[in-house]
Amino acid sequence: MQQHKIPEQLPVMEKLKILSDAAKYDVACTSSGTSRGNNGKGIGNCFDAGICHSFAADGRCISLLKILFTNECIFNCRYCLNRSSNDVPRATFTPDEICELVIGFYRRNYIEGLFLSSGILKSPDYTMELLYQTLLKLRTQYQFGGYIHVKAIPGADPLLIEKTGFLADRMSVNLELPTAEGLKKLAPAKTREKILKPMRQVQNRMEENRQELVLYRNAPRFVPAGQSTQMIIGATPENDFQIMSVAESLYQKFDLKRVFYSAFVRVNEDSALPALPGGPPLLREHRLYQADWLLRFYGFEAGELLSEDRPNFNMVFDPKCDWALRHLEHFPVEINRASYQTLLRVPGIGVKSAQRIVKARRHGSLDFPDLKKMGVVLKRALYFITCRGRTMYPIRIDEDYITRNLLYVKEKLPPELRGDVSYRQLSLFDDGMPLSAEEQQLLIT
């Protein structure tokens, strides 16, 4: 195994450049930063090193400093840029350097919080102790009260993880790969048991803390924003059904706030890694996020969306629309009578629009113009609903018919699928059901 010497006296900004770039493959924050200056006449600028964005429970966008404590690592995971055998620039912060960066950026209004992960330096215990000391200094010596998301290191002393959890808002333990077989192949130093152990610890301690807060309002809070995890998608051969089944199990058994899916990026030349001639599987990642949303907020189960006979998502339509097309026996639904859970299963109706529908129909029956005002996407929903017992236009509840018409009204297809759609892209007017000129114009617009 190749050994690397860590430069001892790197400037802090050089460390920041290395360790913010090394953190970009962790997708637990939803976007990367950008750089934007001004011409000297305006005020303010945007600093790109390690600035990413996440969202608070109330919907606010929060800017975070996203960095690794170190990109030095004792492990040699085949998919990781920072694996021990790679010849890459290495750097390690000190706790004080991170504290000064956080406070300095916060005072300049660059950030509102910190996302701190790390490679494994020397040992899991040694690394977790450094993360704990960093958070302790931030909270006590520097009096920082902003948002902090920190990684729990698998294999570290449970007491260190617990003490760190009382200083952080959110903790996460990366699952890395969807299955134990994938870990054995690409990250043999890591095991599913070691990864799930701190995840279970955080879950149990959060539950204990909720009971403590009932009895003692001023009790310290343990990971109040919950825990999350991340899976790399496409590095190993699991299908979408396996991935969603793992995610569903994690939500049910570990009370996770969020599972993140990271499209595999080939950063290492390794025969064990897939070639990816078309680049990272970003569309697949997108479909998994859409399905994950259906599990968390729309009442779906993984077994409804996919099966062993049909293990991968449709690349043309999103998972909910694809489910509806395959279960037309449930449609159309009457907007003025359907339950909230039924409305959530209609393509084009989201959580907020379903809530608005349920609230508004208490005061009178609704029609299609009312739905449009509530945010319903009628170009999708019109094939699956009725208002006052009638459809918006004369339509047929037929999979091929609805599919063709959804594509006809300029359904946005990803570039790799354009020109490779097997459905005939015909219009409503080709099915022997003529519409008036006014209805035709309304549909087109």
C-alpha positions as CSV (number, residue, x, y, z in Angstrom):
1,M,0.0,0.0,0.0
2,Q,1.4,3.4,-1.0
3,Q,2.1,5.7,1.9
4,H,1.6,9.5,1.7
5,K,3.2,12.2,3.7
6,I,0.8,14.9,4.9
7,P,2.2,18.4,4.4
8,E,2.6,19.9,7.9
9,Q,2.5,23.6,7.1
10,L,-0.1,24.0,4.4
11,P,-1.9,27.4,4.5
12,V,-5.5,27.1,5.8
13,M,-6.9,28.3,2.5
14,E,-4.9,25.6,0.6
15,K,-6.3,23.0,3.0
16,L,-9.8,24.4,2.4
17,K,-9.4,24.1,-1.3
18,I,-8.3,20.4,-1.0
19,L,-10.8,19.3,1.7
20,S,-13.8,21.1,0.2
21,D,-13.1,19.6,-3.2
22,A,-12.7,16.2,-1.5
23,A,-16.1,16.5,0.2
24,K,-18.1,17.1,-3.1
25,Y,-18.9,13.4,-3.6
26,D,-20.9,13.3,-0.3
27,V,-24.5,14.2,-1.5
28,A,-26.1,14.8,1.9
29,C,-26.2,18.5,1.0
30,T,-28.4,19.2,-2.0
31,S,-26.2,21.4,-4.2
32,S,-22.6,22.6,-4.6
33,G,-21.4,26.1,-4.3
34,T,-20.6,28.8,-6.9
35,S,-18.2,31.7,-7.1
36,R,-19.3,35.2,-8.0
37,G,-17.5,38.5,-7.3
38,N,-18.4,42.1,-8.0
39,N,-16.9,44.9,-10.0
40,G,-15.8,47.0,-7.0
41,K,-18.9,49.2,-7.2
42,G,-21.3,46.8,-5.6
43,I,-21.3,45.0,-2.2
44,G,-20.8,41.3,-1.3
45,N,-19.5,38.3,-3.2
46,C,-20.0,34.6,-3.3
47,F,-17.2,32.3,-2.2
48,D,-17.2,28.9,-3.7
49,A,-14.9,26.8,-1.6
50,G,-17.0,24.3,0.3
51,I,-20.3,26.3,0.2
52,C,-23.3,24.1,-0.4
53,H,-27.0,24.3,0.3
54,S,-29.5,22.3,2.4
55,F,-33.0,23.0,3.5
56,A,-34.5,23.5,6.9
57,A,-37.7,21.9,8.2
58,D,-39.6,25.1,7.4
59,G,-38.3,25.1,3.8
60,R,-35.6,27.8,4.2
61,C,-32.5,27.3,2.1
62,I,-29.4,27.1,4.3
63,S,-25.8,27.7,3.2
64,L,-23.3,25.3,4.8
65,L,-19.6,25.0,4.8
66,K,-19.1,21.5,3.5
67,I,-15.6,20.1,4.2
68,L,-13.7,17.0,5.3
69,F,-11.7,17.1,8.5
70,T,-9.1,15.1,6.5
71,N,-8.9,13.3,3.2
72,E,-6.2,11.0,4.6
73,C,-7.7,7.5,5.0
74,I,-6.5,4.1,6.2
75,F,-9.1,2.4,4.0
76,N,-8.7,1.5,0.3
77,C,-12.3,1.5,-1.0
78,R,-12.1,1.0,-4.7
79,Y,-14.7,3.7,-5.6
80,C,-13.2,6.4,-3.4
81,L,-11.0,9.2,-4.7
82,N,-9.4,9.5,-1.2
83,R,-8.5,5.8,-0.9
84,S,-5.1,5.1,0.6
85,S,-3.5,3.9,-2.6
86,N,-4.3,7.1,-4.6
87,D,-1.6,9.7,-5.1
88,V,-3.7,12.8,-4.4
89,P,-2.8,16.0,-2.4
90,R,-3.6,15.3,1.3
91,A,-4.5,17.7,4.0
92,T,-5.8,17.7,7.6
93,F,-7.4,20.6,9.5
94,T,-7.0,21.2,13.2
95,P,-10.1,21.8,15.3
96,D,-9.1,25.4,15.8
97,E,-8.7,26.0,12.0
98,I,-12.2,24.7,11.4
99,C,-13.7,26.8,14.1
100,E,-12.0,29.9,12.8
101,L,-13.2,29.2,9.2
102,V,-16.8,28.6,10.4
103,I,-16.9,31.8,12.5
104,G,-15.2,33.9,9.8
105,F,-17.6,32.7,7.1
106,Y,-20.6,33.1,9.4
107,R,-19.7,36.7,10.2
108,R,-19.3,37.5,6.5
109,N,-22.8,35.9,5.9
110,Y,-21.4,33.2,3.6
111,I,-22.8,30.4,5.7
112,E,-25.4,29.5,8.3
113,G,-23.9,26.2,9.4
114,L,-21.3,23.4,9.0
115,F,-21.4,20.0,7.2
116,L,-18.4,18.1,8.5
117,S,-17.3,14.6,7.3
118,S,-13.9,13.0,7.3
119,G,-11.6,10.2,6.0
120,I,-10.3,7.8,8.7
121,L,-7.1,9.2,10.1
122,K,-5.1,6.5,12.1
123,S,-8.2,4.9,13.5
124,P,-12.0,5.4,13.8
125,D,-11.6,6.4,17.5
126,Y,-8.8,8.9,16.7
127,T,-10.9,10.5,14.0
128,M,-14.1,10.6,16.0
129,E,-12.3,12.2,18.9
130,L,-11.1,15.0,16.5
131,L,-14.6,15.6,15.3
132,Y,-15.9,15.7,18.8
133,Q,-13.2,18.2,19.9
134,T,-14.0,20.4,16.9
135,L,-17.8,20.5,17.7
136,L,-17.1,21.0,21.4
137,K,-14.9,24.1,20.7
138,L,-17.4,25.5,18.3
139,R,-20.3,25.2,20.7
140,T,-18.4,26.3,23.9
141,Q,-15.3,28.3,23.2
142,Y,-16.7,30.0,20.0
143,Q,-20.3,30.0,21.2
144,F,-21.5,28.9,17.7
145,G,-25.3,28.2,17.8
146,G,-25.8,27.5,14.0
147,Y,-26.7,24.2,12.3
148,I,-24.1,21.4,12.3
149,H,-24.3,18.1,10.4
150,V,-21.5,15.7,11.4
151,K,-20.6,12.1,10.3
152,A,-20.6,9.3,12.8
153,I,-17.6,7.1,12.2
154,P,-18.4,3.4,12.0
155,G,-16.2,1.4,14.5
156,A,-15.7,4.4,16.8
157,D,-16.3,4.2,20.6
158,P,-20.1,4.6,21.2
159,L,-19.4,7.1,24.0
160,L,-17.6,9.4,21.5
161,I,-20.5,9.2,19.1
162,E,-23.0,9.9,21.9
163,K,-21.0,13.0,23.2
164,T,-20.8,14.3,19.6
165,G,-24.5,13.7,19.1
166,F,-25.3,16.2,21.9
167,L,-23.4,18.9,20.0
168,A,-24.7,18.2,16.5
169,D,-28.1,18.9,14.9
170,R,-27.9,16.0,12.5
171,M,-25.7,12.9,12.3
172,S,-25.3,10.5,9.4
173,V,-23.6,7.2,8.8
174,N,-23.0,6.4,5.1
175,L,-24.3,3.0,4.1
176,E,-21.9,3.3,1.2
177,L,-23.3,0.6,-1.1
178,P,-26.9,-1.0,-1.1
179,T,-25.9,-4.5,-0.2
180,A,-23.4,-6.4,1.9
181,E,-22.1,-8.2,-1.2
182,G,-21.3,-4.8,-2.8
183,L,-19.3,-3.8,0.3
184,K,-17.4,-7.0,0.3
185,K,-16.4,-6.5,-3.4
186,L,-15.5,-2.8,-3.3
187,A,-14.9,-1.9,0.3
188,P,-13.7,-5.1,2.1
189,A,-12.5,-3.2,5.2
190,K,-16.1,-2.1,5.8
191,T,-19.0,-4.4,6.9
192,R,-22.7,-3.9,7.0
193,E,-22.7,-4.7,10.7
194,K,-20.1,-2.0,11.5
195,I,-22.1,0.6,9.6
196,L,-25.5,-0.3,11.1
197,K,-24.2,-0.4,14.7
198,P,-23.8,3.4,15.1
199,M,-27.0,4.0,13.1
200,R,-28.9,1.9,15.6
201,Q,-27.1,3.6,18.5
202,V,-28.2,7.1,17.2
203,Q,-31.8,5.9,16.7
204,N,-32.0,4.4,20.3
205,R,-30.4,7.4,21.9
206,M,-32.8,9.8,20.0
207,E,-35.7,7.8,21.4
208,E,-34.4,7.9,24.9
209,N,-33.8,11.7,24.5
210,R,-37.4,12.3,23.5
211,Q,-38.5,10.6,26.7
212,E,-36.0,12.7,28.7
213,L,-37.4,15.9,27.1
214,V,-40.9,15.0,28.2
215,L,-39.8,14.8,31.8
216,Y,-37.2,17.6,31.7
217,R,-37.8,20.4,29.3
218,N,-34.3,21.7,29.7
219,A,-32.5,18.4,29.1
220,P,-29.8,18.6,26.4
221,R,-31.0,17.5,22.9
222,F,-29.5,14.6,21.1
223,V,-29.4,15.0,17.2
224,P,-32.6,17.0,17.1
225,A,-32.7,17.1,13.3
226,G,-32.4,13.3,13.1
227,Q,-30.1,11.1,11.1
228,S,-29.6,10.3,7.4
229,T,-27.5,8.1,5.2
230,Q,-26.2,7.8,1.6
231,M,-25.9,5.0,-0.9
232,I,-23.7,5.0,-4.1
233,I,-25.8,4.0,-7.1
234,G,-24.4,2.2,-10.1
235,A,-21.0,1.0,-8.7
236,T,-22.5,-2.4,-8.1
237,P,-25.2,-4.4,-10.0
238,E,-28.2,-4.0,-7.7
239,N,-31.4,-3.1,-9.5
240,D,-33.8,-0.4,-8.5
241,F,-36.2,-2.7,-6.6
242,Q,-33.3,-3.9,-4.4
243,I,-32.2,-0.3,-3.7
244,M,-35.7,0.9,-2.9
245,S,-36.3,-2.1,-0.6
246,V,-33.2,-1.3,1.3
247,A,-34.3,2.4,1.6
248,E,-37.8,1.3,2.8
249,S,-36.2,-1.0,5.4
250,L,-34.0,1.8,6.7
251,Y,-36.9,4.2,7.1
252,Q,-38.9,1.6,8.9
253,K,-36.2,0.1,11.1
254,F,-33.9,3.1,11.8
255,D,-36.3,6.0,11.7
256,L,-34.1,7.9,9.2
257,K,-35.0,11.4,8.1
258,R,-33.5,10.9,4.7
259,V,-31.8,8.5,2.4
260,F,-29.5,10.1,-0.2
261,Y,-28.7,8.5,-3.5
262,S,-25.4,9.3,-5.2
263,A,-24.9,8.4,-8.9
264,F,-21.5,6.6,-9.1
265,V,-18.7,8.7,-10.6
266,R,-15.7,6.8,-11.9
267,V,-12.8,8.7,-10.3
268,N,-10.4,5.7,-10.2
269,E,-9.1,3.4,-12.9
270,D,-10.0,0.0,-11.4
271,S,-11.1,-3.2,-13.1
272,A,-13.7,-3.9,-10.4
273,L,-15.6,-0.7,-11.3
274,P,-18.1,-0.3,-14.1
275,A,-17.0,1.6,-17.2
276,L,-20.0,4.0,-17.5
277,P,-19.6,4.9,-21.1
278,G,-22.6,7.2,-20.9
279,G,-21.3,8.9,-17.7
280,P,-22.8,8.8,-14.2
281,P,-26.3,7.4,-14.0
282,L,-27.9,10.7,-13.2
283,L,-31.4,9.9,-14.6
284,R,-31.5,6.8,-12.5
285,E,-30.5,8.8,-9.4
286,H,-33.3,11.2,-10.2
287,R,-35.9,8.4,-10.5
288,L,-34.8,7.0,-7.2
289,Y,-35.2,10.3,-5.5
290,Q,-38.7,10.6,-7.0
291,A,-39.6,7.1,-5.7
292,D,-38.1,7.9,-2.3
293,W,-40.4,10.9,-2.1
294,L,-43.4,8.6,-2.8
295,L,-42.3,6.3,0.1
296,R,-41.9,9.2,2.6
297,F,-44.9,11.4,1.7
298,Y,-47.3,9.7,-0.6
299,G,-48.1,6.4,1.1
300,F,-46.5,4.1,-1.5
301,E,-44.5,1.0,-0.8
302,A,-41.5,-0.3,-2.7
303,G,-43.4,-3.4,-3.7
304,E,-46.1,-1.3,-5.4
305,L,-43.7,0.6,-7.5
306,L,-41.4,-2.3,-8.6
307,S,-41.2,-6.0,-8.3
308,E,-38.8,-8.9,-9.0
309,D,-40.4,-9.3,-12.4
310,R,-40.2,-5.5,-13.1
311,P,-37.1,-4.5,-11.1
312,N,-36.2,-1.1,-12.7
313,F,-37.9,2.2,-13.1
314,N,-39.3,3.5,-16.3
315,M,-36.9,6.1,-17.8
316,V,-39.7,7.9,-19.7
317,F,-42.2,8.5,-17.0
318,D,-41.7,9.3,-13.3
319,P,-42.5,6.5,-10.8
320,K,-46.0,7.8,-9.9
321,C,-47.1,8.3,-13.4
322,D,-45.7,4.9,-14.4
323,W,-47.6,3.3,-11.5
324,A,-50.9,5.0,-12.5
325,L,-50.5,3.8,-16.1
326,R,-50.1,0.2,-14.9
327,H,-53.0,0.5,-12.5
328,L,-55.8,2.1,-14.5
329,E,-58.3,0.0,-12.7
330,H,-58.1,2.6,-9.9
331,F,-59.0,5.5,-12.2
332,P,-60.6,7.9,-12.8
333,V,-61.1,9.2,-9.3
334,E,-63.8,11.8,-8.5
335,I,-62.1,14.9,-7.1
336,N,-65.0,15.9,-5.0
337,R,-65.2,12.6,-3.1
338,A,-61.8,10.9,-3.2
339,S,-59.9,10.5,0.0
340,Y,-56.7,12.4,0.6
341,Q,-54.6,9.3,0.2
342,T,-56.3,8.5,-3.1
343,L,-55.7,12.0,-4.4
344,L,-51.9,11.6,-3.6
345,R,-51.8,8.8,-6.1
346,V,-53.0,10.9,-9.0
347,P,-50.3,12.1,-11.4
348,G,-50.1,15.9,-11.3
349,I,-51.4,16.2,-7.8
350,G,-48.9,16.8,-5.0
351,V,-49.1,17.0,-1.3
352,K,-49.9,20.7,-1.1
353,S,-52.5,20.6,-3.9
354,A,-54.1,17.5,-2.4
355,Q,-54.4,19.4,1.0
356,R,-55.9,22.4,-0.8
357,I,-58.5,20.2,-2.6
358,V,-59.6,18.5,0.7
359,K,-59.9,21.9,2.4
360,A,-61.6,23.7,-0.5
361,R,-64.3,21.1,-1.3
362,R,-65.7,21.5,2.2
363,H,-67.2,24.8,1.0
364,G,-68.5,23.5,-2.4
365,S,-67.8,21.2,-5.4
366,L,-64.7,21.8,-7.4
367,D,-64.2,22.0,-11.2
368,F,-61.1,21.9,-13.4
369,P,-60.4,25.6,-13.4
370,D,-60.4,25.4,-9.5
371,L,-57.8,22.6,-9.6
372,K,-55.5,24.7,-11.9
373,K,-55.6,27.5,-9.4
374,M,-54.6,25.1,-6.6
375,G,-51.5,24.0,-8.5
376,V,-52.7,20.7,-10.0
377,V,-50.8,19.9,-13.2
378,L,-53.8,19.3,-15.4
379,K,-51.9,18.1,-18.5
380,R,-51.1,15.0,-16.4
381,A,-54.1,14.8,-14.1
382,L,-56.9,15.1,-16.7
383,Y,-56.5,11.5,-17.7
384,F,-57.0,10.2,-14.2
385,I,-59.8,12.4,-12.6
386,T,-63.3,13.5,-13.0
387,C,-65.0,16.7,-11.6
388,R,-68.7,16.4,-10.9
389,G,-68.8,13.1,-12.7
390,R,-67.2,14.2,-16.0
391,T,-63.7,14.3,-17.5
392,M,-62.1,17.5,-18.8
393,Y,-62.3,16.2,-22.4
394,P,-63.6,13.0,-24.0
395,I,-60.9,10.5,-23.2
396,R,-60.4,6.8,-23.0
397,I,-59.0,5.0,-19.9
398,D,-56.5,3.0,-21.9
399,E,-52.7,2.7,-21.2
400,D,-51.5,3.1,-24.8
401,Y,-53.9,6.0,-25.4
402,I,-52.9,7.9,-22.2
403,T,-49.2,7.2,-22.8
404,R,-49.3,8.6,-26.4
405,N,-51.1,11.7,-25.3
406,L,-48.9,12.4,-22.4
407,L,-45.9,12.3,-24.7
408,Y,-47.8,14.4,-27.3
409,V,-48.2,17.3,-24.9
410,K,-44.5,17.8,-24.9
411,E,-43.7,15.5,-22.0
412,K,-40.1,16.5,-21.1
413,L,-37.9,13.6,-22.0
414,P,-34.2,13.3,-21.0
415,P,-31.8,13.8,-23.9
416,E,-30.6,10.2,-23.9
417,L,-34.2,9.0,-24.5
418,R,-35.3,11.5,-27.2
419,G,-35.7,9.7,-30.5
420,D,-35.8,6.3,-28.7
421,V,-39.5,6.1,-27.6
422,S,-41.4,3.2,-28.8
423,Y,-44.9,4.7,-28.3
424,R,-46.7,6.3,-31.2
425,Q,-46.8,10.0,-30.4
426,L,-50.4,10.7,-31.5
427,S,-52.9,13.3,-30.3
428,L,-56.3,13.1,-28.8
429,F,-57.7,13.9,-32.3
430,D,-56.4,10.6,-33.8
431,D,-58.8,8.3,-31.8
432,G,-62.0,9.0,-33.5
433,M,-63.2,11.3,-30.8
434,P,-63.3,14.8,-32.4
435,L,-63.2,17.8,-30.1
436,S,-64.4,21.3,-30.8
437,A,-62.0,23.9,-32.1
438,E,-62.2,25.6,-28.7
439,E,-61.3,22.4,-26.8
440,Q,-58.5,21.7,-29.2
441,Q,-57.0,25.1,-28.6
442,L,-57.3,24.8,-24.9
443,L,-55.6,21.4,-24.9
444,I,-52.7,22.7,-27.0
445,T,-52.1,25.8,-24.9
